Amino acid sequence: MLRLARDRKTSALRLTFAIPADAVTGKVSVVGDFNNWTPCTHVLRRRSNGTLSAAVTVHPGSTLRFRYLGENGHWFDDPDADYVDEHGSVVTVRA
C-alpha cells in the first residue's frame, strides 16, 4: 500500500510504503532511487495497525522507482504502484 500525505507541521509531502506485517518474515527495507538503492536505509517498522511501513519526503511531480528487499535477498514489488516493470515499481507523486 502506498499513501501520500502532507506533513501538518512542515507541509512537506510524505510517501508511506506499507505492507501487511504477516506478508513477510524478518526485516524488510524499501530501496529505490530516493535512497540510492541502499538497503537498510528505510527499514519498514511494525505498526499497531498490522502493517510494516516506512516513509520518505517527496517532491510534487517526482517519479520514484523502488522495490522492497526482504531477508536472504528476496526482492518484491508493490502492486499498488502506478506500474511495475522489469526494473521494479514506479510511482509518480501527484499533489
Backbone as ProteinMPNN parsed JSONL, in Angstrom:
{"seq_chain_A": "MLRLARDRKTSALRLTFAIPADAVTGKVSVVGDFNNWTPCTHVLRRRSNGTLSAAVTVHPGSTLRFRYLGENGHWFDDPDADYVDEHGSVVTVRA", "coords_chain_A": {"N_chain_A": [[0.842, -1.162, 0.0], [0.531, 2.2, -0.795], [0.769, 5.469, 0.417], [0.089, 8.868, 0.266], [0.69, 11.86, 1.919], [0.366, 15.109, 3.402], [2.63, 16.599, 5.559], [1.645, 17.857, 8.626], [3.056, 19.696, 10.16], [5.276, 20.628, 8.675], [4.426, 20.908, 6.074], [5.501, 19.41, 4.074], [5.507, 16.824, 1.589], [4.83, 13.437, 2.229], [5.559, 10.176, 1.412], [4.302, 7.103, 2.155], [5.293, 3.805, 2.473], [3.854, 0.704, 2.737], [3.259, -2.592, 3.945], [1.429, -5.625, 4.613], [2.003, -6.921, 7.854], [2.106, -9.653, 8.222], [2.845, -10.624, 5.782], [5.479, -11.074, 5.264], [8.524, -12.497, 6.582], [10.926, -11.579, 8.979], [13.265, -8.818, 8.524], [12.5, -6.017, 6.414], [13.29, -3.75, 3.847], [12.629, -0.674, 2.136], [13.857, 0.19, -0.903], [15.296, 2.384, -3.285], [15.481, 4.847, -5.95], [15.384, 7.131, -4.436], [16.945, 6.707, -2.215], [19.374, 5.947, -3.157], [19.357, 3.227, -3.711], [20.117, 1.855, -1.413], [20.252, -0.681, 0.86], [18.613, -1.137, 4.023], [18.457, 1.548, 4.714], [15.895, 2.641, 4.777], [14.149, 1.003, 6.69], [11.319, -1.017, 7.106], [9.018, -0.555, 9.68], [7.242, -2.14, 12.344], [3.821, -1.493, 12.823], [0.989, -0.465, 14.821], [-1.343, -0.953, 13.464], [-1.159, -3.325, 12.13], [0.575, -3.376, 9.999], [3.727, -3.102, 8.229], [5.825, -0.369, 7.855], [7.392, 2.468, 6.211], [8.437, 5.827, 5.647], [9.08, 8.429, 3.261], [10.24, 11.705, 2.388], [8.944, 13.554, -0.29], [8.877, 15.232, -3.511], [6.406, 17.175, -5.185], [5.265, 15.967, -8.302], [7.455, 14.371, -8.748], [8.962, 11.303, -9.854], [9.29, 8.108, -8.67], [11.294, 5.219, -8.442], [11.271, 1.999, -7.099], [11.788, -0.855, -4.911], [11.006, -3.564, -2.695], [13.095, -5.056, -0.265], [13.631, -8.034, 1.181], [14.691, -10.363, 3.744], [17.471, -12.55, 3.07], [17.962, -11.701, 0.48], [15.578, -11.416, -0.947], [13.695, -9.91, -3.312], [10.871, -7.823, -3.966], [7.917, -6.378, -5.469], [5.586, -3.583, -5.352], [2.19, -3.939, -5.601], [0.459, -1.79, -5.669], [1.7, 0.278, -6.913], [2.077, 2.777, -9.513], [2.852, 1.567, -11.866], [4.531, -1.519, -12.676], [7.594, -2.696, -13.807], [10.277, -4.463, -15.47], [12.321, -3.438, -13.964], [11.369, -2.743, -11.512], [9.035, -1.235, -9.144], [7.077, 1.686, -9.87], [6.175, 4.969, -9.06], [4.415, 8.001, -9.439], [4.447, 11.118, -7.97], [1.675, 12.818, -7.136], [0.332, 15.812, -6.291]], "CA_chain_A": [[0.0, 0.0, 0.0], [1.238, 3.475, -0.859], [-0.091, 6.542, 0.92], [0.703, 10.186, 0.162], [0.067, 12.807, 2.848], [1.12, 16.328, 3.679], [3.008, 16.723, 6.964], [0.939, 19.001, 9.208], [3.992, 20.666, 10.73], [6.209, 21.204, 7.701], [3.757, 20.967, 4.765], [6.207, 18.549, 3.115], [4.787, 15.614, 1.188], [5.452, 12.197, 2.695], [5.054, 8.958, 0.795], [4.453, 5.973, 3.062], [5.314, 2.476, 1.88], [3.354, -0.201, 3.774], [2.873, -3.952, 3.563], [0.903, -6.347, 5.765], [3.077, -7.476, 8.682], [2.159, -11.105, 8.085], [3.211, -10.974, 4.404], [6.908, -11.389, 5.204], [9.19, -12.804, 7.847], [12.201, -10.888, 9.078], [13.344, -7.402, 8.182], [12.247, -5.588, 5.035], [13.621, -2.35, 3.556], [12.235, -0.153, 0.837], [15.035, 0.771, -1.532], [14.968, 2.968, -4.575], [16.318, 5.96, -6.383], [15.351, 8.155, -3.399], [17.993, 6.432, -1.228], [20.496, 5.358, -3.909], [19.231, 1.772, -3.673], [20.9, 1.398, -0.267], [19.468, -1.475, 1.808], [18.587, -0.792, 5.459], [18.293, 2.981, 4.949], [14.483, 2.812, 5.132], [13.629, -0.28, 7.17], [9.91, -0.954, 7.465], [8.788, -0.774, 11.109], [5.928, -2.693, 12.705], [2.858, -0.502, 13.299], [-0.127, -1.033, 15.59], [-2.445, -1.284, 12.564], [-0.898, -4.598, 11.464], [1.419, -3.216, 8.81], [5.109, -2.66, 8.328], [5.869, 0.802, 6.98], [8.442, 3.48, 6.26], [8.02, 6.983, 4.86], [10.115, 9.316, 2.731], [9.772, 13.006, 1.933], [8.988, 13.589, -1.756], [8.508, 16.492, -4.144], [5.31, 17.038, -6.147], [5.673, 15.738, -9.679], [8.592, 13.462, -8.872], [8.698, 9.904, -10.164], [10.183, 7.268, -7.879], [11.402, 3.79, -8.743], [11.631, 1.344, -5.851], [11.448, -2.257, -4.656], [11.201, -3.987, -1.313], [14.136, -6.056, -0.116], [13.481, -8.825, 2.391], [15.862, -11.146, 4.147], [18.009, -13.519, 2.111], [17.996, -11.145, -0.869], [14.274, -11.561, -1.606], [13.165, -8.654, -3.842], [9.492, -7.875, -4.442], [7.368, -5.098, -5.895], [4.341, -3.139, -4.737], [1.11, -3.977, -6.587], [-0.247, -0.513, -5.678], [2.472, 1.272, -7.665], [1.441, 3.19, -10.771], [3.132, 0.419, -12.724], [5.692, -2.341, -12.341], [8.253, -3.243, -14.983], [11.388, -5.368, -15.147], [13.253, -2.753, -13.066], [10.74, -2.523, -10.214], [7.806, -0.464, -9.008], [7.209, 3.108, -10.194], [5.069, 5.806, -8.629], [4.568, 9.432, -9.682], [3.844, 11.869, -6.862], [0.69, 13.815, -7.588], [-0.114, 16.544, -5.096]], "C_chain_A": [[0.896, 1.237, 0.0], [0.275, 4.564, -0.416], [0.69, 7.85, 0.868], [-0.045, 11.135, 1.086], [0.978, 14.013, 3.029], [1.376, 16.391, 5.179], [2.376, 17.987, 7.534], [1.883, 20.086, 9.699], [4.821, 21.38, 9.666], [5.599, 21.447, 6.326], [4.472, 20.141, 3.697], [5.317, 17.353, 2.774], [5.556, 14.394, 1.655], [4.753, 11.027, 2.017], [5.352, 7.811, 1.746], [4.326, 4.681, 2.274], [4.86, 1.519, 2.982], [2.991, -1.549, 3.172], [2.283, -4.628, 4.795], [2.041, -7.022, 6.533], [3.206, -8.984, 8.521], [2.54, -11.568, 6.677], [4.661, -11.414, 4.278], [7.389, -11.829, 6.582], [10.534, -12.087, 7.843], [12.108, -9.441, 8.649], [13.099, -7.17, 6.697], [12.622, -4.113, 4.938], [12.949, -1.956, 2.252], [13.46, 0.559, 0.298], [14.645, 1.316, -2.898], [15.87, 4.126, -4.913], [16.335, 7.096, -5.362], [16.386, 7.913, -2.297], [19.19, 5.707, -1.86], [20.534, 3.84, -3.821], [20.054, 1.154, -2.539], [20.019, 0.62, 0.704], [19.634, -0.95, 3.236], [18.528, 0.702, 5.74], [16.866, 3.278, 5.406], [13.89, 1.439, 5.466], [12.167, -0.096, 7.544], [9.751, -1.365, 8.923], [7.377, -1.29, 11.34], [5.06, -1.589, 13.3], [1.699, -1.202, 14.005], [-1.309, -1.439, 14.708], [-2.201, -2.578, 11.769], [-0.073, -4.502, 10.192], [2.87, -2.99, 9.218], [5.205, -1.465, 7.404], [7.104, 1.656, 7.221], [7.978, 4.616, 5.36], [9.231, 7.781, 4.404], [9.462, 10.636, 2.325], [9.971, 13.074, 0.423], [8.566, 14.964, -2.257], [7.36, 16.25, -5.115], [5.852, 16.881, -7.565], [6.837, 14.789, -9.849], [8.118, 12.046, -9.183], [9.747, 9.077, -9.442], [10.131, 5.83, -8.354], [11.904, 3.118, -7.472], [11.271, -0.134, -5.884], [11.598, -2.485, -3.162], [12.269, -5.073, -1.296], [13.961, -6.734, 1.236], [14.762, -9.572, 2.7], [16.217, -12.162, 3.067], [17.938, -13.023, 0.671], [16.704, -11.275, -1.64], [13.731, -10.179, -2.0], [11.708, -8.843, -4.221], [8.97, -6.46, -4.672], [6.049, -4.804, -5.19], [3.23, -3.129, -5.789], [0.317, -2.672, -6.656], [0.528, 0.594, -6.386], [1.714, 1.647, -8.93], [1.657, 2.134, -11.843], [4.381, -0.29, -12.222], [6.272, -2.853, -13.643], [9.431, -4.104, -14.542], [12.411, -4.755, -14.195], [12.647, -2.436, -11.698], [9.455, -1.724, -10.307], [8.083, 1.003, -9.304], [5.954, 3.831, -9.709], [5.417, 7.255, -8.937], [3.794, 10.161, -8.601], [2.938, 12.945, -7.437], [0.168, 14.51, -6.346], [-1.258, 17.493, -5.433]], "O_chain_A": [[1.896, 1.295, 0.716], [-0.888, 4.582, -0.82], [1.814, 7.932, 1.364], [-1.273, 11.208, 1.044], [2.191, 13.938, 2.834], [0.449, 16.254, 5.977], [2.554, 19.072, 6.98], [1.545, 21.269, 9.658], [5.041, 22.589, 9.747], [6.203, 22.127, 5.497], [4.08, 20.175, 2.53], [4.483, 16.934, 3.576], [6.775, 14.317, 1.501], [3.528, 10.906, 2.045], [6.505, 7.571, 2.103], [3.381, 4.489, 1.51], [5.439, 1.529, 4.069], [2.489, -1.638, 2.052], [2.606, -4.24, 5.918], [2.934, -7.62, 5.933], [4.298, -9.532, 8.668], [2.558, -12.769, 6.405], [5.034, -12.055, 3.296], [6.749, -11.567, 7.6], [11.197, -12.006, 6.809], [11.02, -8.906, 8.438], [13.436, -7.996, 5.849], [12.314, -3.324, 5.831], [12.726, -2.791, 1.376], [14.031, 1.426, 0.96], [13.774, 0.771, -3.576], [16.885, 4.363, -4.258], [17.222, 7.947, -5.417], [16.676, 8.824, -1.521], [19.911, 4.963, -1.196], [21.605, 3.235, -3.852], [20.615, 0.069, -2.688], [19.123, 1.202, 1.314], [20.672, -0.393, 3.593], [18.547, 1.097, 6.906], [16.657, 4.078, 6.318], [13.227, 0.809, 4.643], [11.813, 0.868, 8.222], [10.281, -2.39, 9.35], [6.441, -0.927, 10.628], [5.503, -0.842, 14.172], [1.465, -2.393, 13.801], [-2.182, -2.185, 15.15], [-2.951, -2.887, 10.843], [-0.03, -5.444, 9.4], [3.186, -2.727, 10.379], [4.717, -1.526, 6.275], [7.758, 1.583, 8.261], [7.216, 4.396, 4.419], [10.267, 7.805, 5.069], [8.286, 10.677, 1.965], [11.026, 12.701, -0.089], [7.974, 15.755, -1.522], [7.339, 15.227, -5.8], [6.782, 17.58, -7.968], [7.181, 14.432, -10.976], [7.011, 11.651, -8.816], [10.946, 9.315, -9.585], [9.06, 5.292, -8.633], [12.845, 3.597, -6.839], [10.549, -0.598, -6.766], [12.234, -1.701, -2.458], [12.338, -5.904, -2.2], [14.117, -6.114, 2.288], [15.774, -9.432, 2.013], [15.375, -12.572, 2.268], [17.863, -13.827, -0.258], [16.719, -11.248, -2.871], [13.356, -9.382, -1.14], [11.334, -9.896, -4.74], [9.506, -5.484, -4.146], [5.476, -5.664, -4.522], [3.317, -2.386, -6.767], [-0.429, -2.465, -7.614], [0.059, 1.73, -6.45], [0.818, 0.924, -9.366], [0.758, 1.841, -12.632], [5.171, 0.26, -11.455], [5.549, -3.379, -14.489], [9.557, -4.432, -13.362], [13.273, -5.462, -13.673], [13.337, -1.916, -10.821], [8.869, -1.557, -11.377], [9.172, 1.509, -9.03], [4.831, 3.372, -9.917], [6.549, 7.693, -8.732], [2.628, 9.859, -8.346], [3.386, 13.858, -8.13], [-0.377, 13.866, -5.45], [-1.761, 18.191, -4.553]]}, "name": "protein", "num_of_chains": 1, "seq": "MLRLARDRKTSALRLTFAIPADAVTGKVSVVGDFNNWTPCTHVLRRRSNGTLSAAVTVHPGSTLRFRYLGENGHWFDDPDADYVDEHGSVVTVRA"}
